[in-house]
């Protein structure tokens, strides 16, 4: 595989030093790098230009989405490198592990049926906050054939173009939705047991984590609706029912029951029991397992808010608005 056959598309807004670190981490792999900026005011565009990458500024009159940014970055990459065979998508708050691309490309060359390959994502500063620790555990996914990837992944250009790229209307969940369409066409998604990238969530406040979880609930609702009834869907009735039960129905029943008799308050014990179940499933070997279990329980309430926001806006005929946690 030659350097001319792979390109990089990075996206970001106001990432500062993190963007510089991101672009530096991919610069050694290829000179075919596109950075898509979503209205930065911190000098990101100038910094990227000084590094020597092609910069694409999104039209400020159109709604920003990561899907739209990646699509426009890919279009710019194809315009000056039409023969590119693979594209590595990366966010501006991540750095790519130095040997990831060589390992990922070697795998793709062996497996012509694979459209997307991803690897291990880690938090760059896992001890910076409890939220980073929780995210680091969240990234730990089974390796082998998968049903979806995240925003950091290497994609086969032929497959990406065949399905029309990302859906630019989605404010979140665009990667799993893309994977649904790829799998419909017979392509496979693969997760390697290799270090891929390090992410800096820069998450220090509970409010940031809550908004991120709200966005997750919104994404689940929207992507589920788009792929309703499909055998390749990434999320369905089971995931939605779990959010509705834990984030809405269970507390409602406990609250109503308490109005009839105080003993109904004991029903709230299902939450600590659920936390114990999750922690034990994680191994319960460290405090991180328990933190993860607690936050996974709280997350249901935030996801319920995301579900309600999506269906409320849809009922009113409104389009989805970008949900940002930083």
Buried (B, 14 or more C-beta within 10 A) or exposed (E): EEEEBBBBBBBBBBBBEBBBBBBEBBBEBBBBBBBBBBEBEEEBBEBBEEBEBBBBEBEEEEBBBBBBBBBBBBBBBBEEBEEBBBBBBBBBBBBBBEEBBEBBBEBBEEEEEBBBBBBBBBBBBBEBBBBBBBBBBBBEBEEEEBBBBBBBBBBBBEBBEBBEBBBBBBBBBBBBBBBBBBBEEEBBBBBBEBBBBBBBBBBBEEEBBBBBBBBBBBBBBBBBEBBEEBEEBBBBEEBBEEBBBBBBEBBEEBEEBBEEEEEBEEBBEBBEEBBEEBBEEBEEEEEBBBBBBBBBBBBBBBBBBBBBBBBEBBEEEEEBEEBEBB
